[in-house]
Amino acid sequence: MQQETKLMIGQPWKIVNSFSVYEEADKKRSDIQEKNANVQVKVKRMSGGVYTVRIRPLETPVPPKKKKPSSSKDQRRDQRRKNKESKARKSSR
């Protein structure tokens, strides 16, 4: 079975090198691809006949979501009760 990897759309590309001839850029692309299988590599033709070799990671780490500490109904009720009692003590003094 083939392992599927999710590609991130919109992930920024990093320019590795620029060449004036496509064959040189393609050779650099294949060298990078052989050395590191965890990146996407492409050759992009720019204006003026310049070819750039660009890379980006296949997967980006997803930052963990922070959970809010959940307070139960009993805890909220107890807190309100404590607040009322402290206000009552202050007003009776």
For each residue, the residues with C-beta under 8 A, 3 or more apart:
1:
2:
3:
4:
5: 58 59
6: 59
7: 11 40 58
8: 11 59 60
9:
10:
11: 7 8 56 57 60
12: 56
13: 42 54 55 56
14: 54 55 56
15: 18 52 53 54
16: 28 32 52 53 54 55
17: 25 28 52 53
18: 15 25 46 50 51 52 53
19: 22 24 25 28 50 51 52 53
20: 24 49 50 51
21: 24 25 51
22: 19 25 26 43 45 51
23: 26 27
24: 19 20 21 27 28 51
25: 17 18 19 21 22 28 29 43 51 52 53
26: 22 23 29 30 43
27: 23 24 30 31
28: 16 17 19 24 25 31 32 53
29: 25 26 32 33 41 42 43 53
30: 26 27 33 34
31: 27 28 34 35
32: 16 28 29 35 36 39 41 53 55
33: 29 30 36 37 39 41
34: 30 31
35: 31 32
36: 32 33 39
37: 33
38: 57 58 59
39: 32 33 36 55 56 57 58
40: 7 55 56 57 58
41: 29 32 33 53 54 55
42: 13 29 53 54
43: 22 25 26 29 51 52 53 54
44: 51 52 54
45: 22 49 50 51
46: 18 50 51 52
47: 50
48:
49: 20 45
50: 18 19 20 45 46 47
51: 18 19 20 21 22 24 25 43 44 45 46
52: 15 16 17 18 19 25 43 44 46
53: 15 16 17 18 19 25 28 29 32 41 42 43
54: 13 14 15 16 41 42 43 44
55: 13 14 16 32 39 40 41
56: 11 12 13 14 39 40
57: 11 38 39 40 60
58: 5 7 38 39 40
59: 5 6 8 38
60: 8 11 57
61:
62:
63:
64:
65:
66:
67: 70
68:
69:
70: 67
71: 75 76
72: 75 76
73: 76 77
74: 77 78
75: 71 72 78 79
76: 71 72 73 79 80
77: 73 74 80 81
78: 74 75 81 82
79: 75 76 82 83
80: 76 77 83 84
81: 77 78 84 85
82: 78 79 85 86
83: 79 80 86 87
84: 80 81 87 88
85: 81 82 88 89
86: 82 83 89 90
87: 83 84 90 91
88: 84 85 91 92
89: 85 86 92 93
90: 86 87 93
91: 87 88
92: 88 89
93: 89 90
